[in-house]
Amino acid sequence: MKTDLALARQEITALREERDKLKDAVRRQLGQQLDQVGTGELAARIDELSRQNAELTAERDALTRGTPSGRRSLPRRRRTGTRLARACAG
């Protein structure tokens, strides 16, 4: 009887250890699956932000290229406006 009880206890201990190992394996696998889903979403978001950054950079560059000529033409416009005002007044 004592031998049966000792064997039963050993078996219960072994089963508990196996259960704990299986639970840990399932947790790790689930964690990896969740990480992969999150990684895909993050990669998509990074791609979207990179695209937006490229668009904004191109827009900024276009505006920057237009600015110097606009600054140069402003004095010309003022001189033309002054000439027209003098011509109309005189």
Gaussian input, Z-matrix of N, CA and C with variables (Angstrom, degrees):
# hf/3-21g

backbone

0 1
 N
 C     1     B1
 C     2     B2     1     A1
 N     3     B3     2     A2     1     D1
 C     4     B4     3     A3     2     D2
 C     5     B5     4     A4     3     D3
 N     6     B6     5     A5     4     D4
 C     7     B7     6     A6     5     D5
 C     8     B8     7     A7     6     D6
 N     9     B9     8     A8     7     D7
 C    10    B10     9     A9     8     D8
 C    11    B11    10    A10     9     D9
 N    12    B12    11    A11    10    D10
 C    13    B13    12    A12    11    D11
 C    14    B14    13    A13    12    D12
 N    15    B15    14    A14    13    D13
 C    16    B16    15    A15    14    D14
 C    17    B17    16    A16    15    D15
 N    18    B18    17    A17    16    D16
 C    19    B19    18    A18    17    D17
 C    20    B20    19    A19    18    D18
 N    21    B21    20    A20    19    D19
 C    22    B22    21    A21    20    D20
 C    23    B23    22    A22    21    D21
 N    24    B24    23    A23    22    D22
 C    25    B25    24    A24    23    D23
 C    26    B26    25    A25    24    D24
 N    27    B27    26    A26    25    D25
 C    28    B28    27    A27    26    D26
 C    29    B29    28    A28    27    D27
 N    30    B30    29    A29    28    D28
 C    31    B31    30    A30    29    D29
 C    32    B32    31    A31    30    D30
 N    33    B33    32    A32    31    D31
 C    34    B34    33    A33    32    D32
 C    35    B35    34    A34    33    D33
 N    36    B36    35    A35    34    D34
 C    37    B37    36    A36    35    D35
 C    38    B38    37    A37    36    D36
 N    39    B39    38    A38    37    D37
 C    40    B40    39    A39    38    D38
 C    41    B41    40    A40    39    D39
 N    42    B42    41    A41    40    D40
 C    43    B43    42    A42    41    D41
 C    44    B44    43    A43    42    D42
 N    45    B45    44    A44    43    D43
 C    46    B46    45    A45    44    D44
 C    47    B47    46    A46    45    D45
 N    48    B48    47    A47    46    D46
 C    49    B49    48    A48    47    D47
 C    50    B50    49    A49    48    D48
 N    51    B51    50    A50    49    D49
 C    52    B52    51    A51    50    D50
 C    53    B53    52    A52    51    D51
 N    54    B54    53    A53    52    D52
 C    55    B55    54    A54    53    D53
 C    56    B56    55    A55    54    D54
 N    57    B57    56    A56    55    D55
 C    58    B58    57    A57    56    D56
 C    59    B59    58    A58    57    D57
 N    60    B60    59    A59    58    D58
 C    61    B61    60    A60    59    D59
 C    62    B62    61    A61    60    D60
 N    63    B63    62    A62    61    D61
 C    64    B64    63    A63    62    D62
 C    65    B65    64    A64    63    D63
 N    66    B66    65    A65    64    D64
 C    67    B67    66    A66    65    D65
 C    68    B68    67    A67    66    D66
 N    69    B69    68    A68    67    D67
 C    70    B70    69    A69    68    D68
 C    71    B71    70    A70    69    D69
 N    72    B72    71    A71    70    D70
 C    73    B73    72    A72    71    D71
 C    74    B74    73    A73    72    D72
 N    75    B75    74    A74    73    D73
 C    76    B76    75    A75    74    D74
 C    77    B77    76    A76    75    D75
 N    78    B78    77    A77    76    D76
 C    79    B79    78    A78    77    D77
 C    80    B80    79    A79    78    D78
 N    81    B81    80    A80    79    D79
 C    82    B82    81    A81    80    D80
 C    83    B83    82    A82    81    D81
 N    84    B84    83    A83    82    D82
 C    85    B85    84    A84    83    D83
 C    86    B86    85    A85    84    D84
 N    87    B87    86    A86    85    D85
 C    88    B88    87    A87    86    D86
 C    89    B89    88    A88    87    D87
 N    90    B90    89    A89    88    D88
 C    91    B91    90    A90    89    D89
 C    92    B92    91    A91    90    D90
 N    93    B93    92    A92    91    D91
 C    94    B94    93    A93    92    D92
 C    95    B95    94    A94    93    D93
 N    96    B96    95    A95    94    D94
 C    97    B97    96    A96    95    D95
 C    98    B98    97    A97    96    D96
 N    99    B99    98    A98    97    D97
 C   100   B100    99    A99    98    D98
 C   101   B101   100   A100    99    D99
 N   102   B102   101   A101   100   D100
 C   103   B103   102   A102   101   D101
 C   104   B104   103   A103   102   D102
 N   105   B105   104   A104   103   D103
 C   106   B106   105   A105   104   D104
 C   107   B107   106   A106   105   D105
 N   108   B108   107   A107   106   D106
 C   109   B109   108   A108   107   D107
 C   110   B110   109   A109   108   D108
 N   111   B111   110   A110   109   D109
 C   112   B112   111   A111   110   D110
 C   113   B113   112   A112   111   D111
 N   114   B114   113   A113   112   D112
 C   115   B115   114   A114   113   D113
 C   116   B116   115   A115   114   D114
 N   117   B117   116   A116   115   D115
 C   118   B118   117   A117   116   D116
 C   119   B119   118   A118   117   D117
 N   120   B120   119   A119   118   D118
 C   121   B121   120   A120   119   D119
 C   122   B122   121   A121   120   D120
 N   123   B123   122   A122   121   D121
 C   124   B124   123   A123   122   D122
 C   125   B125   124   A124   123   D123
 N   126   B126   125   A125   124   D124
 C   127   B127   126   A126   125   D125
 C   128   B128   127   A127   126   D126
 N   129   B129   128   A128   127   D127
 C   130   B130   129   A129   128   D128
 C   131   B131   130   A130   129   D129
 N   132   B132   131   A131   130   D130
 C   133   B133   132   A132   131   D131
 C   134   B134   133   A133   132   D132
 N   135   B135   134   A134   133   D133
 C   136   B136   135   A135   134   D134
 C   137   B137   136   A136   135   D135
 N   138   B138   137   A137   136   D136
 C   139   B139   138   A138   137   D137
 C   140   B140   139   A139   138   D138
 N   141   B141   140   A140   139   D139
 C   142   B142   141   A141   140   D140
 C   143   B143   142   A142   141   D141
 N   144   B144   143   A143   142   D142
 C   145   B145   144   A144   143   D143
 C   146   B146   145   A145   144   D144
 N   147   B147   146   A146   145   D145
 C   148   B148   147   A147   146   D146
 C   149   B149   148   A148   147   D147
 N   150   B150   149   A149   148   D148
 C   151   B151   150   A150   149   D149
 C   152   B152   151   A151   150   D150
 N   153   B153   152   A152   151   D151
 C   154   B154   153   A153   152   D152
 C   155   B155   154   A154   153   D153
 N   156   B156   155   A155   154   D154
 C   157   B157   156   A156   155   D155
 C   158   B158   157   A157   156   D156
 N   159   B159   158   A158   157   D157
 C   160   B160   159   A159   158   D158
 C   161   B161   160   A160   159   D159
 N   162   B162   161   A161   160   D160
 C   163   B163   162   A162   161   D161
 C   164   B164   163   A163   162   D162
 N   165   B165   164   A164   163   D163
 C   166   B166   165   A165   164   D164
 C   167   B167   166   A166   165   D165
 N   168   B168   167   A167   166   D166
 C   169   B169   168   A168   167   D167
 C   170   B170   169   A169   168   D168
 N   171   B171   170   A170   169   D169
 C   172   B172   171   A171   170   D170
 C   173   B173   172   A172   171   D171
 N   174   B174   173   A173   172   D172
 C   175   B175   174   A174   173   D173
 C   176   B176   175   A175   174   D174
 N   177   B177   176   A176   175   D175
 C   178   B178   177   A177   176   D176
 C   179   B179   178   A178   177   D177
 N   180   B180   179   A179   178   D178
 C   181   B181   180   A180   179   D179
 C   182   B182   181   A181   180   D180
 N   183   B183   182   A182   181   D181
 C   184   B184   183   A183   182   D182
 C   185   B185   184   A184   183   D183
 N   186   B186   185   A185   184   D184
 C   187   B187   186   A186   185   D185
 C   188   B188   187   A187   186   D186
 N   189   B189   188   A188   187   D187
 C   190   B190   189   A189   188   D188
 C   191   B191   190   A190   189   D189
 N   192   B192   191   A191   190   D190
 C   193   B193   192   A192   191   D191
 C   194   B194   193   A193   192   D192
 N   195   B195   194   A194   193   D193
 C   196   B196   195   A195   194   D194
 C   197   B197   196   A196   195   D195
 N   198   B198   197   A197   196   D196
 C   199   B199   198   A198   197   D197
 C   200   B200   199   A199   198   D198
 N   201   B201   200   A200   199   D199
 C   202   B202   201   A201   200   D200
 C   203   B203   202   A202   201   D201
 N   204   B204   203   A203   202   D202
 C   205   B205   204   A204   203   D203
 C   206   B206   205   A205   204   D204
 N   207   B207   206   A206   205   D205
 C   208   B208   207   A207   206   D206
 C   209   B209   208   A208   207   D207
 N   210   B210   209   A209   208   D208
 C   211   B211   210   A210   209   D209
 C   212   B212   211   A211   210   D210
 N   213   B213   212   A212   211   D211
 C   214   B214   213   A213   212   D212
 C   215   B215   214   A214   213   D213
 N   216   B216   215   A215   214   D214
 C   217   B217   216   A216   215   D215
 C   218   B218   217   A217   216   D216
 N   219   B219   218   A218   217   D217
 C   220   B220   219   A219   218   D218
 C   221   B221   220   A220   219   D219
 N   222   B222   221   A221   220   D220
 C   223   B223   222   A222   221   D221
 C   224   B224   223   A223   222   D222
 N   225   B225   224   A224   223   D223
 C   226   B226   225   A225   224   D224
 C   227   B227   226   A226   225   D225
 N   228   B228   227   A227   226   D226
 C   229   B229   228   A228   227   D227
 C   230   B230   229   A229   228   D228
 N   231   B231   230   A230   229   D229
 C   232   B232   231   A231   230   D230
 C   233   B233   232   A232   231   D231
 N   234   B234   233   A233   232   D232
 C   235   B235   234   A234   233   D233
 C   236   B236   235   A235   234   D234
 N   237   B237   236   A236   235   D235
 C   238   B238   237   A237   236   D236
 C   239   B239   238   A238   237   D237
 N   240   B240   239   A239   238   D238
 C   241   B241   240   A240   239   D239
 C   242   B242   241   A241   240   D240
 N   243   B243   242   A242   241   D241
 C   244   B244   243   A243   242   D242
 C   245   B245   244   A244   243   D243
 N   246   B246   245   A245   244   D244
 C   247   B247   246   A246   245   D245
 C   248   B248   247   A247   246   D246
 N   249   B249   248   A248   247   D247
 C   250   B250   249   A249   248   D248
 C   251   B251   250   A250   249   D249
 N   252   B252   251   A251   250   D250
 C   253   B253   252   A252   251   D251
 C   254   B254   253   A253   252   D252
 N   255   B255   254   A254   253   D253
 C   256   B256   255   A255   254   D254
 C   257   B257   256   A256   255   D255
 N   258   B258   257   A257   256   D256
 C   259   B259   258   A258   257   D257
 C   260   B260   259   A259   258   D258
 N   261   B261   260   A260   259   D259
 C   262   B262   261   A261   260   D260
 C   263   B263   262   A262   261   D261
 N   264   B264   263   A263   262   D262
 C   265   B265   264   A264   263   D263
 C   266   B266   265   A265   264   D264
 N   267   B267   266   A266   265   D265
 C   268   B268   267   A267   266   D266
 C   269   B269   268   A268   267   D267

   B1=1.4311
   B2=1.5308
   B3=1.3348
   B4=1.4472
   B5=1.5232
   B6=1.3066
   B7=1.4571
   B8=1.5180
   B9=1.3366
   B10=1.4660
   B11=1.5261
   B12=1.3291
   B13=1.4681
   B14=1.5328
   B15=1.3024
   B16=1.4607
   B17=1.5286
   B18=1.3199
   B19=1.4729
   B20=1.5243
   B21=1.3201
   B22=1.4647
   B23=1.5244
   B24=1.3341
   B25=1.4643
   B26=1.5315
   B27=1.3017
   B28=1.4725
   B29=1.5278
   B30=1.3245
   B31=1.4656
   B32=1.5275
   B33=1.3245
   B34=1.4732
   B35=1.5241
   B36=1.3145
   B37=1.4661
   B38=1.5283
   B39=1.3167
   B40=1.4689
   B41=1.5246
   B42=1.3306
   B43=1.4621
   B44=1.5338
   B45=1.3165
   B46=1.4672
   B47=1.5313
   B48=1.3218
   B49=1.4632
   B50=1.5275
   B51=1.3259
   B52=1.4686
   B53=1.5253
   B54=1.3463
   B55=1.4692
   B56=1.5277
   B57=1.3311
   B58=1.4592
   B59=1.5319
   B60=1.3321
   B61=1.4651
   B62=1.5288
   B63=1.3391
   B64=1.4653
   B65=1.5325
   B66=1.3253
   B67=1.4682
   B68=1.5244
   B69=1.3249
   B70=1.4636
   B71=1.5275
   B72=1.3332
   B73=1.4689
   B74=1.5231
   B75=1.3246
   B76=1.4699
   B77=1.5273
   B78=1.3253
   B79=1.4696
   B80=1.5286
   B81=1.3266
   B82=1.4677
   B83=1.5257
   B84=1.3215
   B85=1.4625
   B86=1.5271
   B87=1.3176
   B88=1.4628
   B89=1.5257
   B90=1.3203
   B91=1.4614
   B92=1.5188
   B93=1.3252
   B94=1.4666
   B95=1.5284
   B96=1.3253
   B97=1.4610
   B98=1.5229
   B99=1.3222
   B100=1.4621
   B101=1.5189
   B102=1.3263
   B103=1.4630
   B104=1.5189
   B105=1.3261
   B106=1.4601
   B107=1.5100
   B108=1.3286
   B109=1.4689
   B110=1.5149
   B111=1.3251
   B112=1.4583
   B113=1.5068
   B114=1.3165
   B115=1.4557
   B116=1.5256
   B117=1.3189
   B118=1.4664
   B119=1.5129
   B120=1.3195
   B121=1.4583
   B122=1.5284
   B123=1.3233
   B124=1.4615
   B125=1.5257
   B126=1.3161
   B127=1.4684
   B128=1.5250
   B129=1.3247
   B130=1.4663
   B131=1.5280
   B132=1.3157
   B133=1.4691
   B134=1.5270
   B135=1.3298
   B136=1.4650
   B137=1.5234
   B138=1.3326
   B139=1.4642
   B140=1.5307
   B141=1.3305
   B142=1.4679
   B143=1.5257
   B144=1.3337
   B145=1.4598
   B146=1.5279
   B147=1.3188
   B148=1.4647
   B149=1.5222
   B150=1.3306
   B151=1.4668
   B152=1.5236
   B153=1.3360
   B154=1.4625
   B155=1.5262
   B156=1.3203
   B157=1.4563
   B158=1.5286
   B159=1.3262
   B160=1.4670
   B161=1.5271
   B162=1.3310
   B163=1.4701
   B164=1.5264
   B165=1.3234
   B166=1.4605
   B167=1.5247
   B168=1.3148
   B169=1.4652
   B170=1.5251
   B171=1.3253
   B172=1.4659
   B173=1.5290
   B174=1.3221
   B175=1.4635
   B176=1.5278
   B177=1.3304
   B178=1.4678
   B179=1.5213
   B180=1.3295
   B181=1.4656
   B182=1.5190
   B183=1.3313
   B184=1.4658
   B185=1.5219
   B186=1.3090
   B187=1.4644
   B188=1.5267
   B189=1.3020
   B190=1.4628
   B191=1.5235
   B192=1.3290
   B193=1.4688
   B194=1.5195
   B195=1.3242
   B196=1.4629
   B197=1.5093
   B198=1.2920
   B199=1.4521
   B200=1.5217
   B201=1.3267
   B202=1.4703
   B203=1.5210
   B204=1.3096
   B205=1.4626
   B206=1.5183
   B207=1.3182
   B208=1.4597
   B209=1.5140
   B210=1.3173
   B211=1.4640
   B212=1.5268
   B213=1.3271
   B214=1.4599
   B215=1.5212
   B216=1.3266
   B217=1.4542
   B218=1.5246
   B219=1.3351
   B220=1.4632
   B221=1.5275
   B222=1.3302
   B223=1.4761
   B224=1.5230
   B225=1.3403
   B226=1.4773
   B227=1.5240
   B228=1.3242
   B229=1.4707
   B230=1.5258
   B231=1.3059
   B232=1.4700
   B233=1.5315
   B234=1.3302
   B235=1.4679
   B236=1.5237
   B237=1.3285
   B238=1.4584
   B239=1.5248
   B240=1.3209
   B241=1.4692
   B242=1.5103
   B243=1.3301
   B244=1.4694
   B245=1.5193
   B246=1.3383
   B247=1.4748
   B248=1.5152
   B249=1.3469
   B250=1.4560
   B251=1.5244
   B252=1.3279
   B253=1.4751
   B254=1.5124
   B255=1.3317
   B256=1.4732
   B257=1.5261
   B258=1.3338
   B259=1.4650
   B260=1.5188
   B261=1.3291
   B262=1.4642
   B263=1.5299
   B264=1.3152
   B265=1.4708
   B266=1.5172
   B267=1.2908
   B268=1.4528
   B269=1.4489
   A1=111.52
   A2=118.41
   A3=122.06
   A4=110.80
   A5=116.45
   A6=120.96
   A7=110.35
   A8=117.55
   A9=121.85
   A10=110.74
   A11=115.97
   A12=120.93
   A13=110.28
   A14=118.20
   A15=122.43
   A16=110.58
   A17=116.83
   A18=120.26
   A19=111.49
   A20=116.36
   A21=120.88
   A22=110.23
   A23=116.60
   A24=120.34
   A25=111.12
   A26=117.45
   A27=120.98
   A28=110.47
   A29=115.81
   A30=119.99
   A31=110.37
   A32=116.55
   A33=120.70
   A34=109.95
   A35=117.34
   A36=121.51
   A37=110.25
   A38=117.26
   A39=121.54
   A40=110.68
   A41=117.05
   A42=121.03
   A43=111.16
   A44=117.02
   A45=120.35
   A46=110.92
   A47=116.25
   A48=120.01
   A49=110.67
   A50=116.53
   A51=120.90
   A52=110.42
   A53=115.81
   A54=120.51
   A55=110.59
   A56=117.27
   A57=121.29
   A58=111.61
   A59=116.65
   A60=120.26
   A61=111.10
   A62=116.42
   A63=120.34
   A64=111.31
   A65=116.15
   A66=119.52
   A67=110.88
   A68=116.82
   A69=120.82
   A70=111.10
   A71=116.20
   A72=120.11
   A73=110.75
   A74=117.12
   A75=120.92
   A76=109.87
   A77=117.70
   A78=121.34
   A79=110.63
   A80=116.50
   A81=120.05
   A82=111.07
   A83=115.90
   A84=119.66
   A85=110.80
   A86=116.95
   A87=120.55
   A88=110.44
   A89=116.91
   A90=120.59
   A91=112.28
   A92=116.98
   A93=121.01
   A94=110.73
   A95=117.02
   A96=120.58
   A97=110.51
   A98=116.80
   A99=120.06
   A100=111.21
   A101=117.28
   A102=120.74
   A103=111.01
   A104=116.97
   A105=120.54
   A106=111.30
   A107=117.66
   A108=120.76
   A109=109.15
   A110=117.06
   A111=121.17
   A112=112.03
   A113=117.69
   A114=121.98
   A115=110.64
   A116=116.86
   A117=120.17
   A118=111.91
   A119=116.63
   A120=120.49
   A121=110.65
   A122=116.67
   A123=119.85
   A124=111.32
   A125=116.74
   A126=120.23
   A127=110.45
   A128=116.93
   A129=120.53
   A130=110.59
   A131=116.53
   A132=120.87
   A133=110.70
   A134=116.71
   A135=120.47
   A136=110.18
   A137=117.09
   A138=120.67
   A139=110.99
   A140=116.78
   A141=121.35
   A142=110.64
   A143=117.12
   A144=120.49
   A145=111.48
   A146=117.17
   A147=120.34
   A148=110.69
   A149=116.42
   A150=120.21
   A151=110.42
   A152=116.52
   A153=120.46
   A154=110.79
   A155=116.59
   A156=120.32
   A157=110.86
   A158=116.77
   A159=120.63
   A160=110.31
   A161=116.91
   A162=120.31
   A163=111.26
   A164=116.64
   A165=120.43
   A166=111.53
   A167=116.46
   A168=119.90
   A169=110.36
   A170=116.25
   A171=120.14
   A172=110.64
   A173=116.41
   A174=120.49
   A175=110.56
   A176=116.53
   A177=121.16
   A178=110.68
   A179=115.88
   A180=119.80
   A181=111.55
   A182=115.86
   A183=119.60
   A184=110.60
   A185=116.58
   A186=120.34
   A187=110.85
   A188=116.74
   A189=121.12
   A190=110.47
   A191=115.78
   A192=118.82
   A193=110.42
   A194=117.62
   A195=120.59
   A196=113.19
   A197=119.65
   A198=122.49
   A199=114.01
   A200=120.09
   A201=118.19
   A202=112.80
   A203=117.91
   A204=118.76
   A205=110.26
   A206=116.91
   A207=119.90
   A208=111.08
   A209=117.72
   A210=121.37
   A211=110.88
   A212=115.51
   A213=119.24
   A214=110.71
   A215=116.97
   A216=118.57
   A217=112.13
   A218=117.92
   A219=120.31
   A220=111.76
   A221=120.37
   A222=118.84
   A223=112.50
   A224=115.97
   A225=118.88
   A226=110.47
   A227=114.97
   A228=118.96
   A229=110.70
   A230=116.75
   A231=119.81
   A232=110.60
   A233=116.04
   A234=119.03
   A235=110.81
   A236=116.44
   A237=120.57
   A238=110.04
   A239=116.43
   A240=120.56
   A241=111.37
   A242=116.91
   A243=120.97
   A244=110.30
   A245=117.33
   A246=120.97
   A247=111.06
   A248=115.71
   A249=118.84
   A250=111.23
   A251=116.87
   A252=120.61
   A253=110.26
   A254=117.15
   A255=120.50
   A256=111.11
   A257=114.73
   A258=118.99
   A259=111.39
   A260=115.99
   A261=120.59
   A262=110.40
   A263=117.64
   A264=121.33
   A265=111.15
   A266=117.21
   A267=119.88
   A268=114.10
   D1=-45.17
   D2=178.39
   D3=-64.01
   D4=-35.46
   D5=178.79
   D6=-65.60
   D7=-43.49
   D8=178.39
   D9=-62.14
   D10=-41.47
   D11=179.61
   D12=-64.85
   D13=-42.48
   D14=179.09
   D15=-65.34
   D16=-41.99
   D17=177.35
   D18=-64.53
   D19=-40.62
   D20=178.54
   D21=-62.78
   D22=-42.29
   D23=178.81
   D24=-64.40
   D25=-41.13
   D26=177.53
   D27=-62.56
   D28=-42.25
   D29=179.84
   D30=-65.20
   D31=-42.15
   D32=178.49
   D33=-62.12
   D34=-43.47
   D35=178.53
   D36=-61.54
   D37=-44.71
   D38=179.42
   D39=-63.58
   D40=-41.79
   D41=179.40
   D42=-65.17
   D43=-39.17
   D44=177.83
   D45=-64.74
   D46=-42.04
   D47=178.19
   D48=-62.82
   D49=-42.94
   D50=178.47
   D51=-63.16
   D52=-42.99
   D53=178.24
   D54=-59.10
   D55=-45.73
   D56=-179.63
   D57=-62.79
   D58=-40.53
   D59=178.01
   D60=-63.82
   D61=-42.37
   D62=179.27
   D63=-65.83
   D64=-40.25
   D65=177.77
   D66=-61.81
   D67=-42.47
   D68=178.76
   D69=-63.94
   D70=-40.88
   D71=179.13
   D72=-63.53
   D73=-41.79
   D74=179.41
   D75=-65.62
   D76=-41.25
   D77=178.34
   D78=-61.06
   D79=-45.62
   D80=179.69
   D81=-61.86
   D82=-44.67
   D83=-178.87
   D84=-64.29
   D85=-43.08
   D86=178.47
   D87=-63.86
   D88=-41.66
   D89=176.98
   D90=-60.26
   D91=-42.16
   D92=178.25
   D93=-63.82
   D94=-41.76
   D95=179.19
   D96=-63.63
   D97=-42.33
   D98=178.20
   D99=-65.35
   D100=-38.87
   D101=177.61
   D102=-62.91
   D103=-40.05
   D104=-179.65
   D105=-65.67
   D106=-40.08
   D107=177.90
   D108=-64.03
   D109=-46.01
   D110=179.15
   D111=-63.23
   D112=-37.20
   D113=-179.51
   D114=-65.01
   D115=-41.35
   D116=178.56
   D117=-62.77
   D118=-42.82
   D119=178.97
   D120=-66.32
   D121=-40.34
   D122=178.54
   D123=-65.06
   D124=-40.24
   D125=178.62
   D126=-62.82
   D127=-41.31
   D128=178.28
   D129=-63.81
   D130=-40.88
   D131=179.61
   D132=-66.23
   D133=-40.10
   D134=177.99
   D135=-63.41
   D136=-42.08
   D137=177.62
   D138=-60.90
   D139=-44.04
   D140=179.63
   D141=-62.44
   D142=-45.53
   D143=179.92
   D144=-65.79
   D145=-36.47
   D146=177.15
   D147=-64.96
   D148=-40.72
   D149=178.23
   D150=-63.46
   D151=-45.85
   D152=178.94
   D153=-62.03
   D154=-40.10
   D155=178.84
   D156=-61.75
   D157=-42.94
   D158=179.37
   D159=-63.24
   D160=-42.26
   D161=178.64
   D162=-62.65
   D163=-45.72
   D164=-179.00
   D165=-66.89
   D166=-36.60
   D167=177.63
   D168=-64.64
   D169=-43.45
   D170=178.44
   D171=-63.66
   D172=-40.93
   D173=179.01
   D174=-64.49
   D175=-43.51
   D176=178.17
   D177=-61.34
   D178=-44.42
   D179=-179.83
   D180=-62.87
   D181=-39.81
   D182=178.51
   D183=-64.21
   D184=-41.51
   D185=179.29
   D186=-68.84
   D187=-37.52
   D188=179.63
   D189=-66.62
   D190=-39.86
   D191=178.14
   D192=-65.22
   D193=-34.96
   D194=-179.45
   D195=-76.09
   D196=-22.34
   D197=-173.78
   D198=-67.80
   D199=-48.22
   D200=-177.61
   D201=-60.05
   D202=-42.31
   D203=179.92
   D204=-67.11
   D205=-34.41
   D206=176.43
   D207=-65.47
   D208=-37.43
   D209=177.85
   D210=-68.44
   D211=-37.95
   D212=179.86
   D213=-68.98
   D214=-34.73
   D215=-176.45
   D216=-80.37
   D217=-17.60
   D218=179.97
   D219=-61.86
   D220=-48.09
   D221=176.96
   D222=-60.56
   D223=-36.69
   D224=177.19
   D225=-61.18
   D226=-42.71
   D227=179.70
   D228=-64.06
   D229=-39.43
   D230=178.56
   D231=-63.59
   D232=-45.07
   D233=179.38
   D234=-62.34
   D235=-41.47
   D236=178.54
   D237=-63.32
   D238=-43.02
   D239=178.48
   D240=-63.13
   D241=-39.84
   D242=178.41
   D243=-65.16
   D244=-43.38
   D245=178.61
   D246=-62.06
   D247=-42.44
   D248=179.49
   D249=-64.82
   D250=-39.37
   D251=179.22
   D252=-64.91
   D253=-41.56
   D254=178.52
   D255=-65.89
   D256=-40.30
   D257=-179.36
   D258=-64.82
   D259=-39.85
   D260=179.44
   D261=-71.03
   D262=-34.70
   D263=-178.18
   D264=-78.25
   D265=-29.55
   D266=-170.78
   D267=-95.89

